[in-house]
Amino acid sequence: MVTSLQIVQIIVAATLIILILLQTKGTGLGGIFGGDSSVYKSRRGVEKTLFNATIALSVVFFLVAIANVIIAK
């Protein structure tokens, strides 16, 4: 059971990294320092889907990590 959870965690982590890298550049902390003037731009289409998938996968990653710790005890 622990091995399967570790494999799932690795797959989710790799997918999460890919989703983060696919997102639009310049939407991070650059807007705080004046580097981005489109702070209030709403996400639409593929960008919104990537954003929501990133949030969902980060929650899944967190839950799998917690489950892995609990089961490993």
MDAnalysis code that builds the backbone (N, CA, C; Angstrom):
import MDAnalysis as mda
import numpy as np

u = mda.Universe.empty(219, n_residues=73, atom_resindex=np.repeat(np.arange(73), 3), trajectory=True)
u.add_TopologyAttr("name", ["N", "CA", "C"] * 73)
u.add_TopologyAttr("resid", np.arange(1, 74))
u.add_TopologyAttr("resname", ["MET", "VAL", "THR", "SER", "LEU", "GLN", "ILE", "VAL", "GLN", "ILE", "ILE", "VAL", "ALA", "ALA", "THR", "LEU", "ILE", "ILE", "LEU", "ILE", "LEU", "LEU", "GLN", "THR", "LYS", "GLY", "THR", "GLY", "LEU", "GLY", "GLY", "ILE", "PHE", "GLY", "GLY", "ASP", "SER", "SER", "VAL", "TYR", "LYS", "SER", "ARG", "ARG", "GLY", "VAL", "GLU", "LYS", "THR", "LEU", "PHE", "ASN", "ALA", "THR", "ILE", "ALA", "LEU", "SER", "VAL", "VAL", "PHE", "PHE", "LEU", "VAL", "ALA", "ILE", "ALA", "ASN", "VAL", "ILE", "ILE", "ALA", "LYS"])
u.atoms.positions = np.array([
    [0.817, -1.193, 0.000],
    [0.000, 0.000, 0.000],
    [0.868, 1.266, 0.000],
    [1.925, 1.244, 0.783],
    [2.810, 2.409, 0.857],
    [3.493, 2.643, -0.484],
    [3.904, 1.552, -1.135],
    [4.580, 1.686, -2.427],
    [3.651, 2.278, -3.475],
    [2.403, 1.853, -3.486],
    [1.463, 2.400, -4.464],
    [1.188, 3.878, -4.199],
    [1.111, 4.266, -2.935],
    [0.928, 5.684, -2.618],
    [2.142, 6.514, -3.028],
    [3.323, 5.959, -2.872],
    [4.527, 6.673, -3.292],
    [4.558, 6.847, -4.803],
    [4.134, 5.830, -5.541],
    [4.090, 5.932, -7.000],
    [3.067, 6.983, -7.425],
    [1.900, 6.976, -6.775],
    [0.882, 7.985, -7.074],
    [1.406, 9.379, -6.759],
    [2.125, 9.525, -5.660],
    [2.664, 10.829, -5.281],
    [3.697, 11.318, -6.297],
    [4.518, 10.432, -6.809],
    [5.507, 10.814, -7.820],
    [4.817, 11.246, -9.105],
    [3.788, 10.516, -9.514],
    [3.066, 10.862, -10.741],
    [2.355, 12.204, -10.586],
    [1.710, 12.413, -9.444],
    [1.023, 13.683, -9.194],
    [2.025, 14.831, -9.139],
    [3.182, 14.620, -8.528],
    [4.205, 15.670, -8.446],
    [4.728, 16.042, -9.830],
    [4.996, 15.046, -10.662],
    [5.488, 15.326, -12.016],
    [4.437, 16.066, -12.834],
    [3.184, 15.654, -12.706],
    [2.109, 16.333, -13.428],
    [1.926, 17.755, -12.922],
    [2.053, 17.953, -11.631],
    [1.932, 19.288, -11.051],
    [3.044, 20.207, -11.546],
    [4.247, 19.697, -11.644],
    [5.368, 20.488, -12.171],
    [5.093, 20.901, -13.609],
    [4.597, 19.973, -14.410],
    [4.296, 20.276, -15.814],
    [3.204, 21.339, -15.909],
    [2.157, 21.217, -15.107],
    [1.085, 22.210, -15.135],
    [1.574, 23.588, -14.719],
    [2.437, 23.652, -13.738],
    [2.975, 24.945, -13.304],
    [3.826, 25.568, -14.406],
    [4.622, 24.756, -15.077],
    [5.470, 25.283, -16.144],
    [4.671, 25.710, -17.370],
    [3.492, 25.132, -17.580],
    [2.671, 25.491, -18.733],
    [1.906, 26.794, -18.544],
    [1.813, 27.271, -17.328],
    [1.052, 28.489, -17.086],
    [1.777, 29.702, -17.650],
    [1.008, 30.753, -17.879],
    [1.535, 31.970, -18.475],
    [2.600, 32.590, -17.592],
    [3.688, 33.002, -18.205],
    [4.775, 33.624, -17.454],
    [4.395, 35.064, -17.109],
    [4.929, 35.548, -15.999],
    [4.702, 36.932, -15.613],
    [3.453, 37.153, -14.781],
    [2.770, 36.093, -14.386],
    [1.570, 36.284, -13.579],
    [1.837, 36.091, -12.098],
    [3.081, 35.936, -11.737],
    [3.409, 35.688, -10.335],
    [3.598, 36.966, -9.563],
    [4.682, 37.063, -8.825],
    [4.941, 38.211, -7.964],
    [5.465, 39.423, -8.726],
    [5.650, 39.310, -10.022],
    [6.149, 40.430, -10.810],
    [5.212, 41.623, -10.789],
    [3.915, 41.379, -10.667],
    [2.941, 42.456, -10.634],
    [3.036, 43.312, -9.393],
    [3.549, 42.763, -8.333],
    [3.676, 43.521, -7.090],
    [4.708, 44.633, -7.247],
    [5.747, 44.370, -7.999],
    [6.837, 45.328, -8.153],
    [6.697, 46.176, -9.406],
    [5.540, 46.178, -10.042],
    [5.312, 47.018, -11.202],
    [5.712, 46.387, -12.515],
    [6.044, 45.138, -12.530],
    [6.451, 44.473, -13.765],
    [5.303, 44.036, -14.637],
    [4.095, 43.996, -14.096],
    [2.945, 43.522, -14.846],
    [1.788, 44.481, -14.626],
    [1.244, 45.021, -15.728],
    [0.151, 45.971, -15.601],
    [-1.212, 45.300, -15.699],
    [-1.253, 44.023, -16.019],
    [-2.534, 43.326, -16.175],
    [-2.854, 42.482, -14.945],
    [-2.812, 43.107, -13.786],
    [-3.042, 42.393, -12.536],
    [-4.491, 41.923, -12.451],
    [-5.410, 42.704, -12.983],
    [-6.827, 42.396, -12.847],
    [-7.378, 41.617, -14.041],
    [-6.508, 41.065, -14.850],
    [-6.946, 40.289, -16.015],
    [-7.562, 38.979, -15.539],
    [-8.731, 38.656, -16.059],
    [-9.370, 37.399, -15.659],
    [-8.876, 36.262, -16.543],
    [-8.864, 35.068, -15.972],
    [-8.415, 33.890, -16.709],
    [-9.584, 33.337, -17.500],
    [-9.306, 32.936, -18.753],
    [-10.345, 32.367, -19.597],
    [-9.772, 31.207, -20.389],
    [-10.629, 30.291, -20.750],
    [-10.249, 29.202, -21.640],
    [-9.244, 28.249, -21.033],
    [-8.198, 27.994, -21.812],
    [-7.171, 27.033, -21.408],
    [-6.437, 27.510, -20.161],
    [-6.211, 28.801, -20.053],
    [-5.502, 29.347, -18.889],
    [-6.280, 29.082, -17.597],
    [-7.603, 29.224, -17.659],
    [-8.435, 28.954, -16.487],
    [-8.425, 27.466, -16.149],
    [-8.466, 26.619, -17.182],
    [-8.427, 25.174, -16.964],
    [-7.111, 24.755, -16.327],
    [-5.991, 25.297, -16.812],
    [-4.687, 24.990, -16.222],
    [-4.617, 25.448, -14.767],
    [-5.160, 26.621, -14.496],
    [-5.153, 27.163, -13.138],
    [-5.948, 26.272, -12.189],
    [-7.155, 25.884, -12.607],
    [-7.993, 25.029, -11.759],
    [-7.394, 23.638, -11.598],
    [-6.800, 23.097, -12.658],
    [-6.159, 21.782, -12.569],
    [-4.960, 21.829, -11.630],
    [-4.228, 22.930, -11.636],
    [-3.084, 23.080, -10.738],
    [-3.535, 23.099, -9.281],
    [-4.606, 23.802, -9.011],
    [-5.133, 23.839, -7.642],
    [-5.606, 22.455, -7.219],
    [-6.345, 21.786, -8.091],
    [-6.862, 20.454, -7.761],
    [-5.729, 19.462, -7.523],
    [-4.720, 19.485, -8.391],
    [-3.607, 18.552, -8.225],
    [-2.771, 18.863, -6.992],
    [-2.674, 20.133, -6.624],
    [-1.930, 20.452, -5.403],
    [-2.666, 19.930, -4.169],
    [-3.995, 19.980, -4.185],
    [-4.775, 19.419, -3.079],
    [-4.612, 17.904, -3.039],
    [-4.654, 17.256, -4.209],
    [-4.462, 15.802, -4.279],
    [-3.076, 15.426, -3.773],
    [-2.062, 16.195, -4.171],
    [-0.696, 15.926, -3.721],
    [-0.601, 16.015, -2.197],
    [-1.207, 17.041, -1.628],
    [-1.188, 17.218, -0.176],
    [-1.881, 16.054, 0.528],
    [-3.038, 15.641, 0.018],
    [-3.777, 14.541, 0.638],
    [-3.029, 13.217, 0.532],
    [-2.400, 12.975, -0.617],
    [-1.623, 11.744, -0.782],
    [-0.411, 11.754, 0.148],
    [0.213, 12.914, 0.307],
    [1.363, 13.009, 1.211],
    [0.950, 12.736, 2.657],
    [-0.168, 13.290, 3.074],
    [-0.663, 13.044, 4.433],
    [-1.026, 11.570, 4.611],
    [-1.698, 10.990, 3.622],
    [-2.058, 9.568, 3.696],
    [-0.815, 8.695, 3.750],
    [0.201, 9.076, 3.007],
    [1.455, 8.321, 2.994],
    [2.117, 8.338, 4.375],
    [2.082, 9.468, 5.038],
    [2.675, 9.576, 6.376],
    [1.871, 8.764, 7.392],
    [0.549, 8.840, 7.296],
    [-0.299, 8.126, 8.255],
    [-0.158, 6.617, 8.093],
    [-0.149, 6.139, 6.859],
    [-0.068, 4.696, 6.615],
    [1.323, 4.154, 6.921],
    [2.355, 4.974, 6.740],
    [3.727, 4.509, 6.957],
    [4.040, 4.279, 8.439],
    [3.239, 4.815, 9.332],
    [3.511, 4.668, 10.776],
    [3.306, 3.269, 11.247],
])
